Amino acid sequence: MTNSGLEDLFSNMEREAHAALKIAAAAISALRKFHSAAQLGNLKDLRKNIDFADQTVMQLKEQIEKARASWTLNDEEYLAGHAAALEFLNAAEEAGLKMFELDERLYCHPFLIRTLPEEGAVLIDKSLEKRIRPSFLIKYLKQLQEKPSKFKPETFLECLFECYEVLSAARGKGTTRNGTVVKLKEIYRLLTLLPGQNKNYSIQEFARDIYLLDKSLVNRTKKGFKVQFPADTGTKTKNPLSVITEDGIEKIYYGISFSYQQETAT
């Protein structure tokens, strides 16, 4: 297998396809002249153009075989390894796009990108993207970043609070109101209890959403409970959640708490 990556191979295939198109155009031109000669009964042009069409069709077939042989990459193996991720990271750096890697995911705020080797594609959050030439993919991610975020912090906060109430209530009456800390991974397990839900909503996506909520100005539920993400001295040993910020800094989350706070009048 060649050392060339996706960008080099796609670039080469683009050139091969362009060459094939030029030959195909010549073949189509000869066939049109052949067709015209048959309509008009021009024997000289008929023979000349049918021979030329035959030659160009043969050349086109050879060019297509050349193009096929030039793709030397085992793409499924390449996407399954770390080389593809590195190529995407390098392409992003060259284009001035901030992209980082953590836990087999690429972080391109606010999106998470995961390679799908069997599909020959990448997953951008939950969207399947089959256009994986690095230069195009990076350009596309830039365009996505310019669009309004689909993340709804208010909805996510209410969902967290509902899970928090269930888990904290199991520990005793009134614990919701005194700011009991619940592990975020317990919240995640409750969110993904149904079979297959953890595949539809990964732990990395959950950690990313926690970060997006944390950095937003939304911190109070409809019932008046304020959310906090307290630090824990045992985060190194309790397998906390990790996320990469848009500046490439790893941020750690352990638990969540809600406490009732009466809003003060302004």
Backbone as JSON, one array per atom type, in Angstrom:
{
  "sequence": "MTNSGLEDLFSNMEREAHAALKIAAAAISALRKFHSAAQLGNLKDLRKNIDFADQTVMQLKEQIEKARASWTLNDEEYLAGHAAALEFLNAAEEAGLKMFELDERLYCHPFLIRTLPEEGAVLIDKSLEKRIRPSFLIKYLKQLQEKPSKFKPETFLECLFECYEVLSAARGKGTTRNGTVVKLKEIYRLLTLLPGQNKNYSIQEFARDIYLLDKSLVNRTKKGFKVQFPADTGTKTKNPLSVITEDGIEKIYYGISFSYQQETAT",
  "N": [[0.84, -1.19, 0.0], [0.49, 2.24, -0.77], [2.14, 5.17, 0.59], [0.74, 7.44, 0.27], [-1.88, 9.68, 1.19], [-5.42, 10.31, 1.65], [-5.96, 12.85, 0.46], [-3.93, 13.22, -1.51], [-4.42, 10.99, -3.16], [-7.09, 11.38, -3.98], [-6.73, 13.75, -5.36], [-5.07, 12.88, -7.44], [-6.84, 11.06, -8.67], [-8.75, 12.85, -9.52], [-7.37, 14.19, -11.55], [-6.98, 12.03, -13.31], [-9.64, 11.46, -13.94], [-10.32, 13.8, -15.23], [-8.71, 13.6, -17.51], [-9.91, 11.36, -18.66], [-12.42, 12.41, -19.25], [-11.8, 14.24, -21.28], [-11.0, 12.51, -23.34], [-13.39, 11.13, -23.63], [-15.01, 13.21, -24.55], [-13.87, 13.64, -27.05], [-14.51, 11.2, -28.22], [-17.31, 11.32, -28.25], [-17.67, 13.48, -29.96], [-16.66, 12.38, -32.37], [-18.5, 10.34, -32.74], [-20.83, 11.78, -33.13], [-20.24, 13.02, -35.56], [-20.01, 10.75, -37.1], [-22.65, 9.87, -36.97], [-23.92, 11.99, -38.29], [-22.74, 11.74, -40.82], [-23.83, 9.33, -41.61], [-26.52, 10.02, -41.77], [-26.43, 11.82, -43.9], [-25.26, 10.35, -45.87], [-22.52, 10.34, -46.42], [-19.87, 8.73, -47.41], [-17.04, 8.84, -47.08], [-16.6, 10.42, -44.77], [-18.06, 8.85, -43.06], [-16.61, 6.4, -42.77], [-14.16, 7.38, -41.81], [-14.83, 8.63, -39.35], [-16.06, 6.61, -37.9], [-13.92, 4.92, -37.5], [-12.26, 6.62, -36.0], [-13.84, 7.05, -33.75], [-13.87, 4.48, -32.75], [-11.19, 4.18, -32.01], [-10.92, 6.2, -30.01], [-12.72, 5.32, -28.09], [-11.46, 2.99, -27.28], [-9.17, 4.15, -26.19], [-10.37, 5.53, -24.11], [-11.27, 3.43, -22.5], [-8.8, 2.36, -21.73], [-7.82, 4.52, -20.27], [-9.62, 4.63, -18.16], [-9.05, 2.2, -16.9], [-6.46, 2.75, -16.12], [-6.93, 4.78, -14.28], [-8.39, 3.36, -12.34], [-6.42, 1.57, -11.46], [-4.71, 3.32, -10.25], [-5.69, 3.94, -7.78], [-4.55, 3.09, -4.91], [-5.02, 2.67, -2.29], [-6.03, 0.97, 0.64], [-8.89, 1.68, 1.62], [-10.74, 1.2, 3.72], [-9.15, 0.08, 5.71], [-7.4, 2.2, 6.09], [-9.08, 4.25, 7.06], [-9.89, 3.06, 9.4], [-7.6, 3.05, 10.91], [-5.2, 5.26, 12.55], [-4.18, 7.05, 10.8], [-5.9, 8.42, 9.04], [-7.29, 10.19, 10.72], [-5.15, 11.8, 11.54], [-4.51, 12.94, 9.1], [-6.79, 14.49, 8.59], [-6.59, 16.24, 10.74], [-4.18, 17.56, 10.12], [-4.89, 18.77, 7.7], [-6.84, 20.5, 8.61], [-5.34, 22.18, 10.24], [-3.67, 23.4, 8.33], [-5.58, 24.84, 6.97], [-6.36, 26.65, 8.81], [-8.31, 25.95, 10.62], [-9.63, 25.11, 13.73], [-9.1, 22.08, 15.18], [-9.24, 19.19, 17.14], [-8.18, 16.2, 18.92], [-9.59, 13.57, 20.82], [-10.26, 10.69, 22.71], [-10.83, 8.94, 20.48], [-12.29, 10.6, 18.85], [-12.75, 13.42, 16.75], [-12.64, 16.78, 17.5], [-14.29, 19.54, 16.45], [-15.26, 22.34, 17.12], [-18.69, 23.25, 17.17], [-18.76, 20.52, 16.76], [-18.58, 16.9, 16.68], [-16.51, 14.51, 15.21], [-16.38, 11.38, 13.7], [-14.76, 8.6, 12.25], [-16.08, 6.26, 9.91], [-15.23, 3.4, 8.94], [-16.31, 1.13, 7.51], [-18.36, 2.27, 6.11], [-17.06, 4.01, 4.54], [-16.97, 6.69, 5.17], [-17.57, 9.65, 7.21], [-18.86, 10.54, 10.42], [-20.56, 13.31, 11.33], [-21.41, 14.66, 14.16], [-24.54, 13.49, 14.23], [-24.86, 13.17, 11.55], [-24.35, 11.55, 8.52], [-21.57, 11.73, 6.47], [-20.36, 11.43, 3.31], [-18.53, 12.61, 1.7], [-15.35, 12.78, 1.84], [-12.87, 13.79, 1.14], [-10.08, 15.37, 2.38], [-9.53, 18.22, 2.02], [-11.97, 19.15, 1.08], [-13.72, 18.34, 3.14], [-12.83, 19.84, 5.34], [-13.37, 22.41, 4.46], [-16.14, 22.21, 4.31], [-16.79, 21.82, 7.01], [-16.09, 24.3, 8.02], [-18.08, 25.83, 6.83], [-20.31, 24.76, 8.13], [-19.83, 25.63, 10.72], [-20.44, 28.28, 10.54], [-23.15, 28.39, 10.54], [-26.18, 28.78, 12.5], [-26.18, 27.43, 15.81], [-27.52, 24.22, 16.61], [-27.92, 23.33, 19.09], [-29.86, 23.29, 22.01], [-29.82, 24.83, 24.87], [-31.69, 25.27, 26.97], [-33.6, 23.22, 26.71], [-31.96, 20.97, 27.06], [-31.04, 21.4, 29.66], [-33.4, 21.12, 31.16], [-33.9, 18.44, 30.69], [-31.69, 17.24, 31.95], [-32.27, 17.98, 34.55], [-34.63, 16.56, 35.1], [-33.66, 13.92, 35.06], [-31.86, 14.14, 37.14], [-33.55, 14.62, 39.33], [-34.84, 12.15, 39.54], [-32.69, 10.44, 40.2], [-31.59, 11.64, 42.49], [-33.74, 11.62, 44.21], [-33.93, 8.98, 44.85], [-32.09, 8.71, 46.79], [-33.02, 9.76, 49.07], [-35.47, 11.78, 50.81], [-36.0, 15.14, 49.83], [-33.48, 15.69, 48.87], [-33.0, 16.92, 46.46], [-33.27, 19.62, 46.83], [-31.16, 20.42, 48.4], [-28.8, 20.5, 47.03], [-27.47, 18.11, 46.34], [-24.81, 16.23, 44.99], [-24.69, 14.54, 41.97], [-23.28, 11.98, 40.04], [-22.23, 12.62, 36.76], [-22.03, 10.58, 34.95], [-23.88, 8.79, 35.88], [-26.2, 10.13, 35.27], [-25.98, 10.04, 32.5], [-26.19, 7.29, 32.04], [-28.84, 6.88, 32.79], [-30.13, 8.4, 30.86], [-29.64, 6.88, 28.63], [-30.85, 4.38, 28.82], [-32.53, 2.76, 27.26], [-32.27, 0.07, 24.88], [-29.54, 0.3, 22.65], [-29.45, 3.06, 22.74], [-27.12, 4.24, 23.69], [-25.51, 4.09, 21.51], [-26.71, 5.8, 19.75], [-26.44, 8.14, 21.08], [-23.6, 9.13, 22.14], [-21.17, 8.87, 24.83], [-19.24, 10.78, 24.51], [-20.57, 12.74, 23.07], [-22.43, 13.5, 24.96], [-20.74, 14.58, 26.94], [-19.74, 16.74, 25.49], [-22.1, 18.22, 25.17], [-22.65, 18.87, 27.81], [-20.56, 20.63, 28.28], [-21.24, 22.66, 26.43], [-23.61, 23.57, 27.57], [-22.62, 24.45, 30.02], [-21.01, 26.6, 29.3], [-22.83, 28.31, 28.31], [-25.28, 30.88, 29.04], [-27.4, 29.87, 30.29], [-28.67, 28.65, 33.16], [-30.65, 28.06, 34.97], [-33.52, 26.26, 35.88], [-36.98, 25.84, 34.79], [-38.41, 25.58, 37.1], [-36.98, 26.98, 38.89], [-34.54, 26.03, 39.85], [-31.07, 26.1, 40.21], [-28.31, 25.14, 38.26], [-25.21, 23.49, 38.83], [-21.83, 22.55, 38.26], [-19.98, 20.95, 40.1], [-16.54, 20.68, 41.08], [-14.48, 17.8, 41.75], [-12.42, 16.18, 44.07], [-11.67, 13.66, 43.53], [-11.6, 13.17, 40.82], [-9.63, 12.14, 39.15], [-9.52, 9.48, 39.73], [-12.03, 8.53, 39.47], [-12.98, 8.27, 36.93], [-13.91, 10.55, 35.18], [-15.87, 12.75, 33.02], [-14.56, 13.88, 29.94], [-13.79, 16.59, 27.8], [-12.94, 18.41, 24.85], [-12.26, 21.78, 24.52], [-13.1, 24.61, 22.35], [-10.69, 25.87, 22.13], [-8.84, 23.93, 22.37], [-8.33, 22.92, 24.89], [-8.41, 20.53, 27.45], [-11.23, 19.77, 29.26], [-12.6, 18.88, 32.36], [-15.3, 17.09, 33.74], [-17.25, 16.09, 36.48], [-19.51, 15.81, 38.35], [-22.98, 16.82, 38.91], [-25.19, 19.27, 40.21], [-28.25, 20.52, 41.58], [-29.8, 23.3, 42.98], [-32.29, 24.98, 44.82], [-33.01, 28.3, 44.16], [-34.26, 31.34, 44.95], [-35.21, 33.76, 42.69], [-33.86, 36.97, 42.72], [-35.37, 40.15, 42.92], [-34.98, 42.68, 40.5]],
  "CA": [[0.0, 0.0, 0.0], [1.27, 3.46, -0.87], [2.12, 6.05, 1.74], [-0.11, 8.59, -0.03], [-3.11, 9.74, 1.94], [-6.65, 10.55, 0.9], [-5.9, 14.06, -0.36], [-3.09, 12.96, -2.69], [-5.08, 10.02, -4.04], [-8.25, 12.02, -4.6], [-6.2, 14.71, -6.32], [-4.64, 12.11, -8.6], [-8.04, 10.54, -9.33], [-9.38, 13.98, -10.2], [-6.63, 14.38, -12.81], [-7.29, 10.9, -14.19], [-11.01, 11.63, -14.4], [-10.3, 14.9, -16.2], [-8.15, 13.04, -18.75], [-10.94, 10.49, -19.23], [-13.47, 13.27, -19.8], [-11.31, 14.79, -22.54], [-11.08, 11.43, -24.32], [-14.81, 10.87, -23.85], [-15.52, 14.3, -25.39], [-13.41, 13.38, -28.41], [-15.28, 10.06, -28.71], [-18.67, 11.79, -28.51], [-17.58, 14.3, -31.17], [-16.51, 11.47, -33.52], [-19.77, 9.62, -32.91], [-21.79, 12.72, -33.72], [-19.88, 13.16, -36.98], [-20.38, 9.46, -37.7], [-24.1, 9.89, -37.08], [-24.26, 12.95, -39.33], [-22.34, 11.17, -42.11], [-24.81, 8.29, -41.95], [-27.74, 10.69, -42.18], [-26.22, 12.48, -45.19], [-24.74, 9.4, -46.85], [-21.14, 10.71, -46.77], [-19.09, 7.51, -47.16], [-15.69, 9.14, -46.61], [-16.7, 10.83, -43.35], [-18.59, 7.72, -42.3], [-15.52, 5.47, -42.44], [-13.15, 8.1, -41.01], [-15.29, 8.91, -38.0], [-16.3, 5.37, -37.15], [-12.6, 4.45, -37.08], [-11.76, 7.49, -34.93], [-14.66, 6.77, -32.57], [-13.4, 3.2, -32.21], [-9.89, 4.43, -31.37], [-11.08, 6.98, -28.79], [-13.39, 4.47, -27.1], [-10.41, 2.13, -26.75], [-8.34, 5.0, -25.34], [-11.15, 5.82, -22.91], [-11.23, 2.23, -21.67], [-7.45, 2.28, -21.15], [-7.69, 5.58, -19.28], [-10.4, 4.23, -16.99], [-8.28, 1.15, -16.24], [-5.33, 3.43, -15.5], [-7.46, 5.47, -13.1], [-8.72, 2.34, -11.34], [-5.17, 1.02, -10.91], [-3.98, 4.34, -9.49], [-6.2, 3.99, -6.4], [-3.78, 2.03, -4.26], [-5.27, 2.71, -0.85], [-7.05, 0.16, 1.28], [-9.55, 2.8, 2.31], [-11.35, 0.77, 4.98], [-8.05, -0.06, 6.67], [-6.87, 3.53, 6.34], [-10.02, 4.98, 7.9], [-9.94, 2.4, 10.7], [-6.39, 3.38, 11.65], [-5.06, 6.64, 13.04], [-3.64, 7.9, 9.74], [-6.94, 9.29, 8.49], [-7.51, 11.27, 11.69], [-4.01, 12.7, 11.45], [-4.61, 13.7, 7.85], [-7.83, 15.5, 8.79], [-6.03, 17.24, 11.66], [-3.19, 18.35, 9.38], [-5.62, 19.59, 6.73], [-7.51, 21.55, 9.37], [-4.3, 23.14, 10.66], [-3.26, 24.16, 7.15], [-6.67, 25.73, 6.58], [-6.66, 27.57, 9.9], [-9.49, 25.49, 11.35], [-9.27, 24.47, 14.99], [-9.6, 20.7, 15.31], [-8.46, 18.47, 18.13], [-8.53, 14.79, 19.04], [-9.71, 13.0, 22.17], [-11.13, 9.51, 22.82], [-11.22, 8.45, 19.16], [-13.17, 11.56, 18.21], [-12.18, 14.71, 16.37], [-13.47, 17.88, 17.98], [-14.24, 20.76, 15.66], [-16.35, 23.0, 17.84], [-19.2, 22.39, 18.25], [-19.06, 19.21, 16.19], [-17.75, 15.72, 16.91], [-16.35, 13.77, 13.96], [-15.9, 10.0, 13.88], [-14.65, 7.88, 10.98], [-16.85, 5.03, 9.76], [-14.48, 2.68, 7.9], [-17.13, 0.25, 6.68], [-19.2, 3.11, 5.27], [-16.23, 4.9, 3.73], [-17.54, 8.0, 5.46], [-17.4, 10.14, 8.57], [-20.08, 10.95, 11.09], [-20.45, 14.63, 11.94], [-22.49, 14.5, 15.13], [-25.36, 12.35, 13.8], [-25.03, 13.24, 10.1], [-23.41, 10.77, 7.72], [-20.96, 12.53, 5.4], [-19.57, 10.55, 2.46], [-17.53, 13.42, 0.97], [-14.29, 12.78, 2.86], [-11.59, 14.37, 0.73], [-9.77, 16.28, 3.49], [-9.67, 19.64, 1.7], [-13.41, 19.46, 1.01], [-14.33, 18.15, 4.45], [-12.48, 20.98, 6.19], [-14.15, 23.54, 3.94], [-17.53, 21.98, 4.69], [-16.91, 22.06, 8.45], [-16.08, 25.76, 8.19], [-19.41, 26.31, 6.47], [-21.22, 24.35, 9.2], [-19.58, 26.47, 11.89], [-21.04, 29.59, 10.3], [-24.6, 28.27, 10.71], [-26.61, 28.84, 13.91], [-26.08, 26.17, 16.54], [-28.77, 23.49, 16.84], [-27.98, 22.96, 20.52], [-30.84, 24.06, 22.78], [-29.42, 24.66, 26.28], [-32.85, 25.22, 27.86], [-34.16, 21.87, 26.63], [-31.0, 20.04, 27.64], [-31.03, 21.63, 31.11], [-34.61, 20.51, 31.73], [-33.71, 16.99, 30.61], [-30.76, 16.9, 33.02], [-32.95, 18.16, 35.84], [-35.56, 15.44, 35.28], [-32.85, 12.76, 35.44], [-31.29, 14.44, 38.46], [-34.61, 14.43, 40.33], [-35.05, 10.71, 39.7], [-31.55, 9.83, 40.88], [-31.4, 12.2, 43.84], [-34.87, 11.19, 45.05], [-33.66, 7.61, 45.3], [-31.14, 8.78, 47.91], [-33.68, 10.28, 50.27], [-36.37, 12.9, 50.58], [-35.5, 16.5, 49.93], [-32.09, 15.86, 48.46], [-32.93, 17.8, 45.3], [-33.2, 21.03, 47.23], [-29.96, 20.78, 49.15], [-27.63, 20.51, 46.16], [-26.77, 16.83, 46.29], [-24.05, 16.02, 43.76], [-24.9, 13.27, 41.29], [-22.29, 11.77, 38.99], [-22.75, 12.83, 35.41], [-22.14, 9.29, 34.25], [-25.15, 8.2, 36.28], [-27.18, 10.83, 34.44], [-25.85, 9.51, 31.14], [-26.74, 5.92, 32.03], [-30.3, 7.0, 32.83], [-30.55, 8.92, 29.55], [-29.43, 5.88, 27.56], [-31.29, 3.07, 29.33], [-33.13, 1.94, 26.21], [-31.26, -0.64, 24.06], [-29.02, 1.0, 21.49], [-29.41, 4.51, 22.91], [-25.74, 4.71, 23.87], [-24.91, 4.23, 20.17], [-27.3, 6.99, 19.15], [-25.98, 9.3, 21.84], [-22.38, 8.63, 22.76], [-20.7, 9.56, 26.03], [-18.5, 11.96, 24.06], [-21.57, 13.76, 22.73], [-22.98, 13.96, 26.23], [-19.74, 15.47, 27.55], [-19.73, 17.98, 24.69], [-23.32, 18.98, 25.48], [-22.46, 19.43, 29.16], [-19.69, 21.8, 28.12], [-21.99, 23.72, 25.75], [-24.52, 24.12, 28.57], [-21.82, 25.12, 31.04], [-20.5, 27.89, 28.79], [-23.97, 29.17, 27.97], [-25.79, 31.67, 30.16], [-28.6, 29.19, 30.79], [-28.29, 27.88, 34.35], [-31.76, 27.94, 35.89], [-34.65, 25.52, 35.31], [-38.28, 26.52, 34.86], [-38.87, 25.51, 38.49], [-36.16, 27.86, 39.72], [-33.35, 25.36, 40.36], [-29.84, 26.51, 39.54], [-27.4, 24.03, 38.02], [-23.79, 23.69, 39.05], [-20.99, 21.4, 37.93], [-18.91, 21.04, 41.1], [-15.32, 19.89, 40.91], [-14.36, 16.72, 42.74], [-11.01, 15.86, 44.28], [-11.4, 12.29, 43.08], [-11.87, 13.03, 39.39], [-8.61, 11.34, 38.48], [-9.72, 8.06, 39.99], [-13.44, 8.19, 39.3], [-13.32, 8.2, 35.51], [-14.83, 11.64, 34.88], [-16.09, 13.08, 31.6], [-13.57, 14.79, 29.37], [-14.18, 17.22, 26.55], [-11.97, 19.38, 24.35], [-12.9, 23.06, 24.21], [-12.76, 25.15, 21.04], [-9.3, 26.31, 22.16], [-7.96, 22.77, 22.5], [-8.05, 22.63, 26.3], [-9.23, 19.45, 27.98], [-12.02, 20.19, 30.43], [-13.06, 17.71, 33.09], [-16.54, 17.2, 34.49], [-17.49, 14.92, 37.36], [-20.87, 15.71, 38.85], [-23.94, 17.9, 38.68], [-26.1, 19.5, 41.35], [-29.26, 21.57, 41.43], [-30.27, 23.85, 44.26], [-33.34, 25.97, 44.6], [-32.62, 29.67, 44.5], [-35.29, 32.31, 44.61], [-34.66, 34.86, 41.91], [-33.98, 38.26, 43.39], [-35.96, 41.19, 42.08], [-34.02, 43.7, 40.06]],
  "C": [[0.88, 1.25, 0.0], [1.16, 4.29, 0.4], [1.24, 7.27, 1.51], [-1.39, 8.51, 0.78], [-4.3, 10.03, 1.03], [-6.54, 11.75, -0.03], [-5.1, 13.83, -1.63], [-3.79, 12.03, -3.68], [-6.31, 10.61, -4.71], [-7.81, 13.04, -5.64], [-5.75, 14.01, -7.6], [-5.83, 11.56, -9.38], [-8.79, 11.65, -10.07], [-8.7, 14.25, -11.54], [-6.94, 13.26, -13.8], [-8.7, 11.02, -14.75], [-11.1, 12.75, -15.45], [-9.77, 14.41, -17.55], [-9.18, 12.15, -19.45], [-12.06, 11.3, -19.86], [-13.06, 13.86, -21.14], [-11.39, 13.75, -23.65], [-12.54, 11.13, -24.66], [-15.43, 11.95, -24.74], [-15.13, 14.1, -26.85], [-14.21, 12.22, -29.03], [-16.7, 10.48, -29.08], [-18.7, 12.63, -29.78], [-17.49, 13.42, -32.42], [-17.81, 10.72, -33.79], [-20.85, 10.52, -33.52], [-21.51, 12.92, -35.22], [-20.22, 11.89, -37.75], [-21.89, 9.41, -37.95], [-24.55, 10.82, -38.21], [-23.92, 12.39, -40.72], [-23.32, 10.09, -42.57], [-26.12, 8.92, -42.42], [-27.63, 11.26, -43.59], [-25.74, 11.53, -46.28], [-23.33, 9.73, -47.32], [-20.23, 9.52, -46.41], [-17.72, 7.8, -46.57], [-15.7, 9.5, -45.13], [-17.21, 9.69, -42.48], [-17.47, 6.81, -41.82], [-14.49, 6.14, -41.5], [-13.6, 8.24, -39.55], [-15.64, 7.66, -37.21], [-14.99, 4.78, -36.67], [-12.07, 5.29, -35.91], [-12.54, 7.26, -33.63], [-14.19, 5.48, -31.92], [-12.09, 3.38, -31.45], [-10.06, 5.16, -30.03], [-11.79, 6.18, -27.7], [-12.39, 3.52, -26.46], [-9.5, 2.91, -25.79], [-9.06, 5.31, -24.02], [-11.14, 4.62, -21.96], [-9.88, 2.09, -20.99], [-7.27, 3.32, -20.05], [-8.45, 5.23, -17.99], [-9.67, 3.14, -16.21], [-7.07, 1.75, -15.51], [-5.77, 4.13, -14.21], [-7.77, 4.48, -11.98], [-7.46, 1.8, -10.67], [-4.44, 2.03, -10.04], [-4.5, 4.49, -8.06], [-5.61, 2.81, -5.64], [-4.04, 1.92, -2.77], [-6.32, 1.69, -0.44], [-7.83, 1.11, 2.18], [-10.19, 2.4, 3.63], [-10.29, 0.65, 6.07], [-7.49, 1.31, 7.06], [-7.78, 4.32, 7.3], [-10.11, 4.37, 9.3], [-8.72, 2.72, 11.56], [-6.36, 4.84, 12.06], [-4.61, 7.59, 11.95], [-4.67, 8.87, 9.19], [-7.2, 10.47, 9.42], [-6.38, 12.29, 11.64], [-4.07, 13.55, 10.19], [-5.67, 14.79, 7.96], [-7.32, 16.62, 9.7], [-5.04, 18.15, 10.94], [-3.87, 19.28, 8.37], [-6.31, 20.76, 7.42], [-6.5, 22.63, 9.8], [-3.86, 24.01, 9.49], [-4.31, 25.18, 6.73], [-7.04, 26.73, 7.67], [-7.92, 27.21, 10.67], [-9.05, 24.76, 12.61], [-9.93, 23.1, 15.09], [-8.66, 19.97, 16.24], [-8.97, 17.04, 18.27], [-8.56, 14.36, 20.5], [-10.67, 11.81, 22.11], [-11.7, 9.06, 21.48], [-12.26, 9.34, 18.47], [-12.35, 12.79, 17.82], [-13.17, 15.78, 16.81], [-13.24, 19.1, 17.1], [-15.45, 21.57, 16.1], [-17.41, 23.57, 16.92], [-19.44, 20.94, 17.82], [-18.06, 18.13, 16.63], [-17.71, 14.92, 15.62], [-15.76, 12.4, 14.27], [-15.85, 9.32, 12.52], [-15.47, 6.6, 11.03], [-16.23, 4.22, 8.63], [-15.34, 1.84, 6.96], [-18.02, 1.05, 5.73], [-18.37, 3.94, 4.29], [-16.65, 6.34, 3.92], [-17.12, 8.46, 6.84], [-18.77, 10.51, 9.1], [-19.82, 12.29, 11.76], [-21.66, 14.78, 12.86], [-23.32, 13.28, 14.7], [-25.56, 12.3, 12.28], [-23.93, 12.46, 9.38], [-22.89, 11.64, 6.58], [-20.01, 11.65, 4.59], [-18.5, 11.31, 1.68], [-16.34, 13.65, 1.91], [-12.93, 13.22, 2.33], [-11.23, 15.45, 1.74], [-9.98, 17.75, 3.18], [-11.14, 20.04, 1.62], [-14.05, 19.38, 2.38], [-14.06, 19.33, 5.37], [-13.25, 22.22, 5.75], [-15.61, 23.42, 4.36], [-17.75, 22.24, 6.18], [-16.89, 23.56, 8.76], [-17.45, 26.35, 7.89], [-20.43, 25.96, 7.56], [-21.07, 25.23, 10.43], [-20.24, 27.85, 11.77], [-22.56, 29.58, 10.49], [-24.96, 28.36, 12.2], [-26.56, 27.46, 14.56], [-27.46, 25.55, 16.74], [-28.95, 23.12, 18.31], [-28.93, 23.89, 21.26], [-30.54, 23.88, 24.28], [-30.6, 24.55, 27.23], [-33.45, 23.81, 27.9], [-33.26, 20.85, 27.31], [-30.96, 20.17, 29.16], [-32.24, 20.97, 31.77], [-34.5, 18.98, 31.73], [-32.77, 16.51, 31.71], [-31.45, 16.97, 34.38], [-33.92, 17.02, 36.12], [-34.8, 14.18, 35.71], [-32.29, 12.94, 36.84], [-32.32, 14.2, 39.56], [-34.85, 12.94, 40.6], [-33.93, 10.1, 40.53], [-31.38, 10.35, 42.3], [-32.53, 11.78, 44.77], [-34.65, 9.8, 45.6], [-32.73, 7.59, 46.51], [-31.79, 9.31, 49.19], [-34.51, 11.5, 49.96], [-35.64, 14.23, 50.71], [-34.11, 16.72, 49.42], [-31.95, 16.8, 47.27], [-32.68, 19.25, 45.73], [-31.93, 21.39, 47.99], [-28.68, 20.62, 48.34], [-26.82, 19.24, 46.17], [-26.06, 16.68, 44.95], [-24.32, 14.61, 43.22], [-23.87, 13.15, 40.17], [-22.93, 11.93, 37.61], [-22.89, 11.52, 34.64], [-23.39, 8.53, 34.67], [-26.29, 8.84, 35.5], [-27.17, 10.25, 33.03], [-26.45, 8.11, 31.04], [-28.27, 5.95, 32.04], [-30.84, 7.49, 31.48], [-30.51, 7.86, 28.46], [-29.82, 4.47, 28.01], [-31.84, 2.18, 28.23], [-32.04, 1.29, 25.36], [-30.86, 0.18, 22.85], [-28.91, 2.5, 21.64], [-28.01, 5.05, 23.07], [-24.99, 4.81, 22.54], [-25.44, 5.49, 19.48], [-26.84, 8.27, 19.83], [-24.78, 8.87, 22.67], [-22.02, 9.44, 24.0], [-19.91, 10.81, 25.67], [-19.45, 13.11, 23.7], [-22.18, 14.35, 24.0], [-22.03, 14.94, 26.92], [-19.67, 16.8, 26.81], [-20.94, 18.85, 25.03], [-23.27, 19.59, 26.88], [-21.61, 20.7, 29.07], [-20.44, 22.97, 27.47], [-22.99, 24.38, 26.71], [-23.75, 24.95, 29.59], [-21.37, 26.5, 30.57], [-21.63, 28.83, 28.36], [-24.38, 29.97, 29.21], [-27.03, 31.04, 30.77], [-28.2, 28.31, 31.97], [-29.43, 27.69, 35.35], [-32.94, 27.25, 35.2], [-35.93, 26.34, 35.43], [-38.81, 26.55, 36.29], [-38.01, 26.35, 39.43], [-34.93, 27.22, 40.33], [-32.13, 25.75, 39.53], [-28.88, 25.33, 39.43], [-25.97, 24.44, 38.32], [-23.06, 22.4, 38.67], [-19.78, 21.42, 38.86], [-17.71, 20.17, 40.74], [-15.27, 18.83, 42.0], [-12.9, 16.34, 42.86], [-10.65, 14.48, 43.77], [-11.58, 12.09, 41.6], [-10.85, 12.16, 38.69], [-8.83, 9.85, 38.66], [-11.15, 7.6, 39.74], [-13.9, 8.27, 37.85], [-14.31, 9.29, 35.12], [-15.06, 11.79, 33.38], [-15.02, 14.06, 31.16], [-14.09, 15.34, 28.05], [-13.08, 18.19, 26.15], [-12.71, 20.65, 23.97], [-12.48, 23.53, 22.82], [-11.33, 25.65, 20.96], [-8.32, 25.16, 22.38], [-7.59, 22.4, 23.92], [-8.98, 21.52, 26.77], [-9.92, 19.93, 29.25], [-12.66, 18.96, 31.05], [-14.36, 18.02, 33.83], [-16.75, 15.92, 35.29], [-18.96, 14.79, 37.71], [-21.71, 16.92, 38.52], [-24.81, 18.04, 39.92], [-27.09, 20.59, 40.97], [-29.66, 22.03, 42.81], [-31.27, 24.95, 43.97], [-32.87, 27.34, 45.06], [-33.7, 30.62, 44.02], [-34.64, 33.45, 43.84], [-34.91, 36.17, 42.65], [-34.54, 39.28, 42.42], [-34.92, 42.22, 41.73], [-34.63, 45.08, 40.17]]
}
